[in-house]
Amino acid sequence: GSGGYAEVRLASHKPTGHKVAIKMYEKYKLIDPNVKANLLKEIKILWKLQHPNIVTLYESIDSI
C-alpha cells in the first residue's frame, strides 16, 4: 500500500520466515523538517512499544 509519504511492502524475514511489512520513504519527501520530525517521533515510539495488537519495529535503516 501507499500513502502520502511512504510505501509499505510485504516481505519475508529470512532467518525466521515471518511475514513483515517494510515501510519505505522517498528521501525527497522528508525535506520538510516537520515531516522528518514526525517520522523520527514515530520511530522512537515504536521502539518502546511491545504489544500484541501494535506492530513491532524490528529495524530502522537510513540509506543514501
VENUR-V733774 format. One record per residue. N is the residue number from 1. PHI is phi in whole degrees, 0 to 359 (none if undefined). OMEGA is omega in radians with two decimals (NA if undefined). Layout:
BEGIN
n,phi,omega
N,PHI,OMEGA
N,PHI,OMEGA
END
This chain:
BEGIN
n,phi,omega
1,none,3.12
2,214,3.12
3,226,-3.10
4,292,-3.04
5,238,-3.01
6,218,3.04
7,239,3.14
8,245,-3.14
9,235,3.08
10,273,-3.13
11,218,3.09
12,242,3.08
13,282,-3.00
14,303,-3.11
15,296,-3.06
16,253,-3.08
17,81,3.13
18,291,3.02
19,282,3.14
20,226,3.06
21,253,3.09
22,248,3.13
23,258,-3.06
24,242,3.10
25,249,2.98
26,280,-3.07
27,304,-3.08
28,295,3.11
29,282,-3.12
30,258,3.11
31,294,3.11
32,295,-3.10
33,300,3.13
34,291,3.12
35,295,-3.14
36,296,3.12
37,297,3.12
38,295,3.09
39,297,-3.14
40,297,3.07
41,296,3.12
42,301,3.13
43,297,3.14
44,299,-3.14
45,294,-3.11
46,296,3.09
47,299,-3.05
48,275,-3.04
49,273,3.00
50,218,-3.10
51,210,-3.09
52,297,-3.12
53,259,3.12
54,235,-3.12
55,303,3.13
56,264,3.06
57,270,-3.14
58,264,-3.03
59,200,3.04
60,232,-3.08
61,236,3.04
62,250,-3.12
63,247,-3.12
64,283,NA
END
